Amino acid sequence: MSILIDKNTRVVTQGITGKTGQFHTRMCKEYANGANCFVAGVNPKKPGESFEGIPIFASVKEAKRQTGVNA
């Protein structure tokens, strides 16, 4: 299975404040154009905060509404 990401892909990380979410978000951001793709994170206990410049929302629905995430 392939995952195709291009310049129009807008990624959300669920659980971005956890150890694994932070690790994988950092790794993906460092690869190629990944830094431009990550536009939102989700943690229901930390909405309004941010992780390395990525805003955190309470739900994927809210993140999608405000940032247009599509992956």
N, C-alpha and C positions, 0 to 999 in steps of 0.2 A: 504494500500500500504506500502510495506517495502522498506527501502533503505539499501542495504547491502554494508558495507564498511569493507575492510580488510587491511592487511599490504601493499598491492599493490596499494591501492587507492590514487590518487593524486588530491587534491581538489583545485579549484580556487574560490575565492570570488569576485563576481562582485560588484563594489561599496564599496570596502574595506575601503576607507577613510571616508565614511559617518558614522554617528552615529549608524545606525542599522547594517551596515556591520561590523563595529568594534566590536559592542556588540556580535553579533552572532559568529564571528570568534573567539573571546576570549572564549566564552562559549564552543564552540566545541573543541577548542584546549585543554581546561582543562579536557575534558571528555575522559577517557580511553586513547587510543593511538592517540587522535586527533592531538596532537602537531606534530606528524610525517606525518600526511596526508596533511596539508595545505602547498602548495608549491608556490602559486602565488595569486596575487590580481590584479584587473583591475580597472583603472580609466584613461580615455583618457586624462585628464588634468595633471596627475602626474606620467607619465612613468619615470622609472629610480630611483624613490624614493622607500622606503620600509616602511612597517608597522610591528613593532615588529619582525623584521628579515625576513619578507615575502616580496619578491620583487614585485613591482608594474609594470604592463605593460599597454600599451595603448589599447590593444584589447585581447580578449580571444584567437584569432588565434595566436597572437604573444606569449602569455603565454603558449599555448599548444606546439608551435614549440620549445620554449626554455626550458620548464620544463616537458613536457610530461603529462600535466594534463589530467585526464580521468573522472573527476566528477565535 
